[in-house]
Amino acid sequence: EFSKGIVSEFVNPKYTDETRTAFKKPTRLECMMQDYPLILKQQKQGKSLNIGVTVFEDQKYETTLTHRLYAPCKNNLVDAAKKAEKGVPDASAVSTELAIYALNSCLLRSFGVQIGDPVQCEYGGIKQTEWAHIVLKPSFGTTVSTIRSRFLNPSLVSITSGSTLVLDGDIRITKLSLDGALVVKAAKGCTVYLDDVTIENEGWSFTPLSSEGAGENCDIEERYLIRGYTLEKKSEGHLLEFKTEGIHRVVHNSKSPM
């Protein structure tokens, strides 16, 4: 109330190059989120407000400039690559996506799940670290405690570094060995238990786009152009989808699509 919602403003011009003689686009007034704690620190009636700071641990394995817990998506690949060359976080679409996979992989590792080590990759001229493609939909869990409760015996779950795993819905995992692509969907009212599941297939992977392949006249979807890769599904993968309300228990060992 004492600040009346006012945050100090400043001008943040974007220049075309290092000569700083021409604007890349019209400049504008901005308010920095970093200034918000300073407002809280201002004294009110002789008392200052306490301000907490969260410090994240260093990222083991990763050589990417993008932190898995802070990965904004705001730059095109060309500008992002230039930033990366200077050692500045690139804030590109592909870095943001890879940060999500890194976060999910490291989270599951912290539970005791066996996750393959990440590999080095390069998309759009930006060198990165790529973990297994693990997607945890909000219906699967939105808090650490909820996600942790979904893995009934984490030590019996293993996912190779080149695998893709999508979990959508009320799914409980007791034992899973994945080397490939697996999508599990549980509709509302369904509870799925993966009691003992082994999946092996050729999986899905990202294929880097060349500068020639990403030209103006190409027929590649924009969602891939902005990332610098195309999605290659070497196989259809495995889809486990449950629509009938109730409890479903799965015991399956397969090297071919279901």
Backbone hydrogen bonds, N-H to C=O, Kabsch-Sander energy under -0.5 kcal/mol:
donor,donor_aa,acceptor,acceptor_aa,energy
4,K,1,E,-0.6
6,I,3,S,-1.7
7,V,5,G,-0.5
10,F,30,E,-1.9
12,N,28,R,-1.6
14,K,25,K,-0.5
15,Y,13,P,-0.6
16,T,22,A,-2.4
20,R,17,D,-1.4
24,K,14,K,-4.1
25,K,14,K,-0.8
30,E,10,F,-2.6
35,D,32,M,-1.5
36,Y,33,M,-1.3
39,I,35,D,-1.4
39,I,36,Y,-0.5
40,L,36,Y,-1.7
41,K,37,P,-1.7
42,Q,38,L,-0.7
42,Q,39,I,-0.9
44,K,47,K,-3.1
47,K,44,K,-1.6
49,L,40,L,-1.1
55,V,53,V,-0.5
56,F,54,T,-0.5
60,K,58,D,-0.9
62,E,60,K,-0.7
67,H,65,L,-0.5
67,H,70,Y,-0.7
70,Y,67,H,-1.1
74,K,72,P,-0.6
74,K,91,A,-2.6
75,N,91,A,-2.4
80,A,76,N,-2.7
81,A,77,L,-2.6
82,K,78,V,-1.5
83,K,79,D,-2.0
84,A,80,A,-2.5
85,E,81,A,-2.0
86,K,82,K,-0.9
86,K,83,K,-0.7
87,G,84,A,-1.5
88,V,83,K,-2.8
93,A,75,N,-0.5
96,T,92,S,-2.1
97,E,93,A,-2.2
98,L,94,V,-2.6
99,A,95,S,-1.9
100,I,96,T,-1.4
101,Y,97,E,-1.7
102,A,98,L,-2.3
103,L,99,A,-2.6
104,N,100,I,-2.5
105,S,101,Y,-2.5
106,C,102,A,-2.6
107,L,103,L,-2.2
108,L,104,N,-2.4
109,R,105,S,-2.1
110,S,106,C,-1.9
111,F,107,L,-0.8
111,F,108,L,-0.7
112,G,108,L,-0.7
112,G,109,R,-1.2
113,V,108,L,-2.2
114,Q,154,P,-0.5
114,Q,157,V,-2.8
115,I,113,V,-0.8
116,G,159,I,-2.4
119,V,130,E,-2.4
121,C,128,Q,-2.1
123,Y,126,I,-1.9
124,G,228,G,-0.6
126,I,123,Y,-1.6
127,K,125,G,-0.6
128,Q,121,C,-2.9
130,E,119,V,-3.4
131,W,129,T,-0.5
133,H,163,S,-2.3
134,I,132,A,-1.5
135,V,133,H,-0.6
135,V,165,L,-3.3
136,L,134,I,-0.5
137,K,135,V,-0.7
137,K,167,L,-2.3
140,F,137,K,-2.1
141,G,137,K,-1.3
147,I,143,T,-2.6
148,R,144,V,-2.7
149,S,145,S,-1.8
150,R,146,T,-0.8
150,R,147,I,-1.0
151,F,147,I,-0.5
151,F,148,R,-1.3
152,L,150,R,-0.9
152,L,173,I,-2.0
153,N,173,I,-0.9
156,L,153,N,-2.3
157,V,154,P,-1.9
158,S,156,L,-0.5
158,S,176,L,-2.8
159,I,114,Q,-2.9
160,T,178,L,-2.0
163,S,160,T,-1.7
164,T,180,G,-2.7
165,L,133,H,-2.7
166,V,182,L,-2.3
167,L,135,V,-2.4
168,D,166,V,-0.5
168,D,184,V,-2.3
171,I,169,G,-1.4
172,R,192,V,-3.4
173,I,150,R,-3.5
174,T,172,R,-0.6
174,T,194,L,-2.3
175,K,194,L,-1.8
176,L,156,L,-1.6
177,S,197,V,-2.5
178,L,158,S,-2.6
179,D,199,I,-2.2
182,L,164,T,-2.5
183,V,238,H,-2.8
184,V,166,V,-2.8
185,K,240,L,-3.2
186,A,168,D,-3.0
187,A,185,K,-0.5
187,A,242,F,-2.8
190,C,187,A,-2.2
191,T,246,G,-2.6
192,V,170,D,-2.5
193,Y,248,H,-3.2
194,L,172,R,-3.0
194,L,192,V,-0.5
195,D,193,Y,-1.3
195,D,250,V,-1.2
196,D,250,V,-1.7
197,V,175,K,-2.2
198,T,252,H,-2.6
199,I,177,S,-2.9
200,E,254,S,-1.5
201,N,179,D,-2.0
205,S,232,E,-2.4
207,T,230,T,-2.9
209,L,228,G,-2.2
214,A,210,S,-1.0
215,G,212,E,-1.3
218,C,215,G,-1.4
224,Y,221,E,-1.4
225,L,221,E,-1.9
226,I,222,E,-2.4
227,R,224,Y,-0.9
228,G,224,Y,-2.0
229,Y,224,Y,-1.4
230,T,207,T,-2.0
232,E,205,S,-3.4
232,E,230,T,-0.6
233,K,231,L,-0.7
234,K,203,G,-1.6
234,K,232,E,-1.1
235,S,203,G,-0.8
238,H,181,A,-1.8
240,L,183,V,-3.1
241,E,239,L,-0.6
242,F,185,K,-2.6
246,G,189,G,-2.3
248,H,191,T,-3.0
250,V,193,Y,-3.0
252,H,196,D,-2.2
254,S,198,T,-2.5
